[in-house]
């Protein structure tokens, strides 16, 4: 269950972990599963406290930061793991100035009713991030909650996985990224009208407009994709790029679905990336591009058939 911390106050005792959880990858999932199991064993509600916007966007005005998930995607994935509560705290300059003890008392104790906090050895919090896990243990003694340290190995797995996932996506290696995520990386957006070039090539496309500018978009090129539309799985191929053959300038995300002719304009759809076909390239003619698209479709259909349409 997702809650905003401004309107949430737990009457039930909780076990809490804190983090950004971008990607909610297999390393994160291990920690979340441990949190849930601990809560069930000790009769505590499992709670994740996460922040949005990303602290770097607020503190360092780093608007170039690219995240694996939008906040909506992160919320849906975490909510689907069996947590009792996902608490989203809006990260502001004012909040960043909160002293460590005030954070513990106001958030962990008064709001979340924490009886146990599971946290990484390298976790820092409070104004200027000047408090660490040892400070948290001291506050635990004062306010009556236990602190469990997540091992260095598990924390390293989490940070390494996030780095590897971002790197893999920037290189276009969605197969590797999906292996680390434990699910298929996806792009979600509204279907908008393009210039109609795809239809002229007999490959009509849905243009996907991603609203969140902090969402990481993989390397330009062609990908094999799938989407759940009207409760059915539809496969297709997607191009991320500028359409250099027709002298395009602006990056677009266009999906051609196989055996599909429903009107999905203005609908929000989620596209899962399965594998990469090739880099985007400039062809000597529109006809040459058309022939390549036919080859791309064969590549995609072979992949889908070989992988049992997964």
C-alpha positions in Angstrom: 0.0 0.0 0.0 1.4 3.4 -1.1 1.2 6.3 1.3 2.3 9.9 1.4 4.2 10.5 4.7 2.4 13.8 5.2 -0.9 12.0 5.7 0.4 8.8 7.2 0.9 7.9 10.9 1.3 4.3 11.8 -0.6 2.9 14.8 1.1 -0.4 14.1 4.7 -1.3 15.0 6.9 -1.4 11.9 10.2 -2.6 10.5 11.7 0.0 8.2 14.3 0.3 5.5 15.3 3.5 3.7 16.5 4.1 0.2 16.1 5.3 -3.3 15.6 1.8 -4.8 16.0 3.0 -8.3 15.5 0.0 -10.6 14.2 -2.2 -7.8 16.6 -4.8 -9.2 17.5 -8.2 -7.9 19.8 -6.7 -5.2 17.1 -4.4 -4.0 14.6 -7.3 -4.1 16.8 -9.4 -1.8 16.7 -6.6 0.8 12.9 -6.1 0.4 12.3 -9.8 0.8 14.4 -9.9 3.9 12.5 -6.9 5.3 9.1 -8.5 4.6 10.3 -11.8 6.2 11.6 -10.0 9.3 8.3 -8.2 9.7 6.3 -11.5 9.5 8.7 -13.2 12.0 8.5 -10.4 14.5 4.9 -9.3 14.1 5.9 -5.9 12.5 4.5 -4.2 9.4 7.1 -3.9 6.7 7.8 -0.4 5.5 10.0 1.2 2.9 10.7 4.9 3.1 11.8 6.3 -0.2 12.4 9.8 -1.4 11.3 11.8 -4.5 12.7 13.8 -6.3 16.1 12.2 -6.1 18.2 14.1 -3.5 20.8 15.0 -6.2 18.1 16.8 -8.2 17.4 19.0 -5.2 20.7 19.5 -3.5 23.0 19.7 -6.5 20.4 20.8 -9.0 21.5 17.8 -11.1 18.8 17.7 -13.7 20.9 15.5 -16.0 20.6 12.6 -13.6 18.8 9.7 -15.4 16.9 7.1 -13.4 16.0 3.5 -14.3 12.5 4.0 -13.1 10.1 6.9 -12.9 8.5 7.3 -9.5 5.3 5.8 -10.8 7.2 2.7 -12.0 9.2 2.4 -8.8 6.0 2.7 -6.8 4.2 -0.1 -8.8 7.2 -2.5 -8.6 7.7 -2.0 -4.9 4.0 -2.2 -4.2 3.9 -5.5 -6.1 6.6 -7.2 -3.9 4.3 -7.8 -0.9 5.3 -4.9 1.3 2.8 -3.6 3.8 3.6 0.0 3.2 5.6 2.1 0.7 6.0 5.6 2.1 7.1 8.3 -0.3 8.6 11.4 1.2 9.0 14.5 -0.9 12.6 15.5 -0.8 13.0 19.3 -0.3 15.8 21.7 0.7 13.9 22.2 4.0 13.9 18.4 4.7 17.6 18.1 3.8 18.3 20.5 6.7 16.6 18.4 9.3 19.0 17.4 12.0 19.6 13.7 12.3 17.9 13.3 15.7 14.9 15.3 14.4 14.6 13.0 11.4 14.7 9.9 13.7 12.1 11.3 16.1 9.8 13.0 13.6 9.9 10.4 10.8 11.0 7.0 12.1 9.5 7.2 15.5 6.5 9.5 15.4 5.3 8.8 11.8 6.5 5.3 11.2 6.4 3.8 14.7 9.6 1.9 13.9 10.7 -0.9 16.2 13.4 -2.0 13.9 15.4 -0.3 11.1 17.3 -2.4 8.6 20.0 -0.2 7.0 23.3 -0.4 5.1 26.6 0.1 6.8 27.3 3.1 4.6 23.9 4.8 5.1 24.2 8.5 6.0 21.4 10.8 7.0 20.5 14.1 8.6 21.7 17.6 7.8 24.8 17.5 5.6 24.5 13.7 5.8 26.6 13.9 9.0 25.0 10.9 10.9 25.8 7.3 10.2 24.7 3.8 11.3 26.5 4.2 14.7 24.5 7.3 15.4 21.3 5.5 14.3 22.1 2.7 16.9 22.5 5.4 19.6 19.1 6.9 18.7 17.7 3.4 18.7 18.7 3.0 22.3 17.1 6.3 23.1 13.8 5.9 21.2 13.4 2.1 21.5 14.1 0.6 18.2 16.6 -2.0 17.0 19.1 -1.4 14.1 20.1 -4.3 11.8 23.1 -3.7 9.5 22.8 -4.9 5.9 26.1 -6.5 5.0 28.8 -4.7 2.9 28.4 -7.5 0.3 24.7 -6.9 -0.1 25.1 -3.2 -0.3 27.9 -3.5 -2.8 25.7 -5.8 -4.9 23.0 -3.1 -4.8 25.2 -0.3 -5.9 27.1 -2.3 -8.5 23.9 -3.6 -10.0 22.5 -0.1 -10.4 25.7 1.1 -12.1 25.8 -2.0 -14.3 22.1 -1.6 -15.3 22.5 2.0 -16.3 25.7 1.2 -18.2 24.1 -1.7 -20.0 21.1 0.4 -21.0 23.3 3.2 -22.3 25.1 0.6 -24.4 21.8 -0.8 -25.6 22.4 -4.2 -23.9 18.8 -4.7 -22.6 19.3 -8.4 -22.1 22.0 -7.8 -19.5 20.0 -5.0 -17.9 16.9 -7.2 -17.7 19.0 -10.0 -16.1 20.1 -7.6 -13.3 16.6 -6.1 -12.9 14.9 -9.5 -12.6 12.2 -8.1 -15.0 12.0 -6.4 -18.4 13.1 -2.7 -18.5 10.2 -0.7 -19.7 9.4 2.7 -21.2 6.0 4.2 -20.4 4.4 7.1 -22.3 1.5 8.5 -24.2 0.9 7.5 -27.8 1.1 10.6 -30.0 0.8 11.2 -33.8 4.1 11.4 -35.7 4.8 12.5 -39.3 3.3 9.4 -40.7 6.6 8.2 -42.2 6.1 4.6 -40.8 2.8 4.3 -42.6 4.4 5.4 -45.9 6.9 2.5 -45.4 4.1 0.0 -44.6 5.4 0.0 -41.0 2.9 2.2 -39.1 4.3 3.3 -35.7 3.0 4.5 -32.4 5.1 7.5 -31.2 5.7 7.2 -27.5 6.1 10.5 -25.6 7.8 10.0 -22.2 6.7 12.8 -19.9 9.5 12.4 -17.3 12.7 13.9 -18.5 14.7 12.1 -15.8 13.8 8.7 -17.2 16.8 6.9 -18.7 16.3 6.2 -22.4 18.6 3.4 -23.8 21.0 3.8 -26.6 19.6 4.8 -30.0 18.8 1.8 -32.2 16.2 -0.9 -32.9 14.8 -3.2 -30.3 12.4 -6.1 -30.0 9.6 -5.2 -27.6 6.2 -6.2 -26.2 3.3 -4.5 -24.6 0.1 -5.4 -22.8 -2.7 -3.8 -24.7 -6.4 -4.6 -23.9 -5.3 -7.6 -21.8 -3.4 -9.1 -24.6 0.4 -9.3 -25.2 1.4 -7.6 -28.5 4.9 -7.9 -29.9 6.7 -5.4 -32.1 9.9 -3.5 -32.8 10.9 -0.1 -31.5 13.3 2.5 -32.9 14.9 5.1 -30.6 16.6 7.7 -32.7 16.4 10.7 -35.1 15.5 8.9 -38.4 18.6 10.1 -40.2 17.5 8.6 -43.6 14.9 11.4 -43.8 17.1 14.0 -42.1 15.3 13.8 -38.8 16.7 16.1 -36.0 14.8 15.2 -32.9 15.0 11.9 -31.0 11.8 10.0 -31.1 10.6 6.6 -29.7 8.5 4.8 -32.3 7.0 1.3 -32.0 5.6 -0.8 -34.8 3.4 -3.6 -33.5 3.0 -6.8 -35.4 -0.5 -7.9 -36.5 -2.1 -4.9 -34.7 -4.5 -2.2 -36.0 -6.3 -0.8 -33.0 -6.4 2.9 -32.4 -4.3 3.6 -29.4 -3.7 7.4 -29.9 -3.6 9.3 -26.6 -3.5 6.1 -24.6 -0.7 5.5 -22.1 1.2 2.3 -22.8 4.2 0.5 -21.3 6.7 -0.9 -23.7 9.0 -3.7 -22.4 12.3 -4.1 -24.1 13.4 -7.7 -24.8 16.5 -7.5 -27.0 18.4 -5.2 -29.4 18.4 -5.6 -33.2 20.9 -3.1 -34.4 22.2 0.5 -34.2 20.3 3.3 -36.0 21.9 4.0 -39.3 21.4 6.3 -42.3 20.4 4.5 -45.5 21.0 5.8 -49.0 17.3 5.8 -49.8 13.9 5.4 -48.2 13.6 2.1 -50.2 16.8 0.7 -48.6 15.3 1.7 -45.2 12.1 -0.2 -46.0 14.1 -3.4 -47.0 16.0 -3.2 -43.7 12.8 -2.9 -41.7 11.6 -6.1 -43.4 14.8 -7.8 -42.2 14.4 -6.3 -38.7 10.9 -7.7 -38.6 12.1 -11.2 -39.5 14.8 -11.0 -36.9 12.3 -10.0 -34.3 9.8 -12.7 -35.2 12.5 -15.3 -35.1 13.6 -14.1 -31.7 10.0 -14.2 -30.4 9.4 -17.7 -31.7 12.7 -19.0 -30.4 12.0 -17.5 -26.9 8.5 -19.0 -26.7 6.9 -15.6 -27.0 8.2 -14.6 -23.6 
